[in-house]
Amino acid sequence: MDLFGLKGQVAVVTGASSGLGADAARAYAAYGADVALVARRKERLENLAEELRREGVRALPVACDVSREEDVRSAVKDIVSFFGRVDILLNDAGVAVPGGVETLSVEEWNRSMDINVKGMFLMSKYVVPHMRERKYGKIVNIASVNASLADKVPELWRHAYNASKAAVRGLTVGMAASYAADNITVNSIGPGLFESEMTADTLFKHEAFMQMYNTLTPASRPGAKGELNGTIIYFSSQASSYVTGQHIIVDGGFSIV
């Protein structure tokens, strides 16, 4: 039995236009899954879809703002119409708005919550009924090591991000308990520092932070491209059939020291 094989499965990936989401989409395709690519930037999705099709899988790019209910409702409808099913939902879309409570605007706070939390809620709201109907589903929510850890350096404060990613954990365990009887597992992943669009121009350019991170992290480095994929595939496959409501931190040991 191929515990990690995903051939014949349909995976929906939000935040698929770049970074960890695009990497995850490539991993799903490598393990045999067809992939629905969801993000706001359609041109990038089209390019990635063409790349995945060359791997022999079906790929559907879907332009969608996950914080807008009508966008999500329409996107899920199009995905189910095209593929006929949804087996896996990877909720990866997210933003990290900098600032502490004294400086964050209400608009910045709302943007963080809308994309990082409301987006997961909406995608799950419209995907879960299809999973329940078929009595099968794997939902993977991308949280963060910053759900429980924070940055002391003022210019790196991200209070809205901390709060939103902690909320992801609460949503994950609530859904996991509710849908286990429907053979739907819901788990979350807490990445440490990986280079992406979200971090390249902020954390990776902060020399003092990078020196501190590399010093404190047992692995002595940030995560490399693709190093999150093994955990994503585990939670998305039959290898984790009896695992739900769990949270795996992928941070090179940063959170244990």
TAJO-V123379 format. One line per field, one symbol per residue. phi: phi as a letter, one per 20 degrees, with the letter a starting at -180 (. if undefined). psi: psi as a letter, one per 30 degrees, with the letter a starting at -180 (. if undefined). burial: 1 if it has 9 or more other C-alpha atoms within 8 Angstrom, else 0. A space follows every 50 residues. Layout:
phi: ???
psi: ???
burial: ???
This chain:
phi: .efdfcgnedddcemefalfffffgffgffeoefceddaeefffffffff ffffendeccecfaefedffgfgfffffffffenacdccdedgaccffpe ffdfefffgfffffefdfffgfgfgeeggffffelaacdcdeeafffccc eefgfdfbfffgfffffgfffffffgffdffemddccccdfeecfbgfdf ecffeegffffffffeegfmaffegnfefffffgfedffdfddbmecded bmngedd
psi: kjffkgkfljkkjlhfflbeeeeeeeeeeegfklkkjklfjeeeeeeeee eeeffglkkjkjkkjffjeeeeeeeeeeeeeefflkekjjjfklliklll fffkleeeeeeeeeeeeeeeeeeeefeeeeeeefhkljkjkjblfgffll kekefgkieeeeeefeeeeeeeeeeeeegefghkkjllkikbjkkleffe gdefgjeeeeeeeeefkefgllklkfffeeeeeefflffhfgjkglkkkj gggeff.
burial: 00011100111111111111111111111011111111100101110111 01100010111111111000111011001100001111111110111111 00010001100111111111111101110111001111111111111001 00000111111111111110111111101100111111111101110111 00110000110011011111011011011011111111010011111011 1111000
